[in-house]
Amino acid sequence: MTIGQTDVFLHMGTLLFAGYALLTGTASMLLTGLISILLHECAHAAAAAAMGQPPYELELTPLGAVL
């Protein structure tokens, strides 16, 4: 998926964790966490773009994100 000029990737561990969350009934908590992490990293991306260094990749991992 691409947001603006930034490619967004899902780490394989994130997909496994999502499967586990679905099986244990905690999918809403996982979704809330992923949205929160994505918004947080988008704020970093906006700040970097404002300084003239737009990010090229964002990877969502089970423990957070890498921009």
C-alpha beads as a LAMMPS data file, in Angstrom:
LAMMPS data file: protein, C-alpha beads

67 atoms
66 bonds

1 atom types
1 bond types

-500.0 500.0 xlo xhi
-500.0 500.0 ylo yhi
-500.0 500.0 zlo zhi

Masses

1 110.0

Atoms # bond

1 1 1 0.000 0.000 0.000
2 1 1 1.208 3.543 -0.645
3 1 1 0.307 6.662 1.340
4 1 1 1.442 9.722 -0.592
5 1 1 5.001 8.865 -1.652
6 1 1 5.562 6.444 1.225
7 1 1 5.331 2.683 0.690
8 1 1 3.674 0.906 3.640
9 1 1 4.606 -2.699 4.428
10 1 1 3.300 -5.205 6.973
11 1 1 5.897 -7.339 8.717
12 1 1 5.096 -11.083 8.633
13 1 1 5.039 -11.122 12.441
14 1 1 2.273 -8.517 12.379
15 1 1 0.137 -10.809 10.247
16 1 1 0.795 -13.747 12.594
17 1 1 -0.058 -11.583 15.592
18 1 1 -3.274 -10.478 13.849
19 1 1 -4.233 -14.125 13.348
20 1 1 -3.571 -14.827 17.006
21 1 1 -5.660 -11.794 18.019
22 1 1 -8.551 -13.027 15.895
23 1 1 -8.375 -16.488 17.478
24 1 1 -8.273 -15.141 21.042
25 1 1 -10.948 -12.463 20.584
26 1 1 -8.651 -9.447 21.037
27 1 1 -8.860 -8.166 17.451
28 1 1 -10.373 -4.825 18.510
29 1 1 -7.392 -4.160 20.776
30 1 1 -4.984 -5.053 17.960
31 1 1 -6.815 -2.774 15.524
32 1 1 -6.779 0.105 18.015
33 1 1 -3.048 -0.370 18.573
34 1 1 -2.217 -0.532 14.864
35 1 1 -4.242 2.610 14.130
36 1 1 -2.529 4.424 16.999
37 1 1 0.931 3.355 15.774
38 1 1 0.096 4.322 12.188
39 1 1 -1.102 7.795 13.234
40 1 1 1.997 8.272 15.381
41 1 1 4.331 7.349 12.520
42 1 1 2.357 9.548 10.093
43 1 1 3.095 12.481 12.407
44 1 1 6.814 11.636 12.156
45 1 1 6.458 11.425 8.375
46 1 1 4.712 14.810 8.207
47 1 1 7.456 16.415 10.314
48 1 1 10.170 14.874 8.126
49 1 1 8.399 15.995 4.942
50 1 1 8.068 19.530 6.358
51 1 1 11.853 19.535 6.844
52 1 1 12.400 18.444 3.227
53 1 1 13.100 14.742 3.842
54 1 1 9.956 12.774 2.954
55 1 1 10.071 9.138 4.079
56 1 1 10.090 6.392 1.481
57 1 1 9.054 3.368 3.557
58 1 1 6.963 2.543 6.609
59 1 1 6.892 -0.987 8.013
60 1 1 4.377 -2.025 10.669
61 1 1 5.879 -4.620 13.013
62 1 1 4.317 -6.425 15.994
63 1 1 6.195 -4.120 18.368
64 1 1 5.613 -0.830 16.553
65 1 1 6.702 0.661 13.283
66 1 1 9.859 1.546 11.380
67 1 1 9.817 4.696 9.295

Bonds

1 1 1 2
2 1 2 3
3 1 3 4
4 1 4 5
5 1 5 6
6 1 6 7
7 1 7 8
8 1 8 9
9 1 9 10
10 1 10 11
11 1 11 12
12 1 12 13
13 1 13 14
14 1 14 15
15 1 15 16
16 1 16 17
17 1 17 18
18 1 18 19
19 1 19 20
20 1 20 21
21 1 21 22
22 1 22 23
23 1 23 24
24 1 24 25
25 1 25 26
26 1 26 27
27 1 27 28
28 1 28 29
29 1 29 30
30 1 30 31
31 1 31 32
32 1 32 33
33 1 33 34
34 1 34 35
35 1 35 36
36 1 36 37
37 1 37 38
38 1 38 39
39 1 39 40
40 1 40 41
41 1 41 42
42 1 42 43
43 1 43 44
44 1 44 45
45 1 45 46
46 1 46 47
47 1 47 48
48 1 48 49
49 1 49 50
50 1 50 51
51 1 51 52
52 1 52 53
53 1 53 54
54 1 54 55
55 1 55 56
56 1 56 57
57 1 57 58
58 1 58 59
59 1 59 60
60 1 60 61
61 1 61 62
62 1 62 63
63 1 63 64
64 1 64 65
65 1 65 66
66 1 66 67
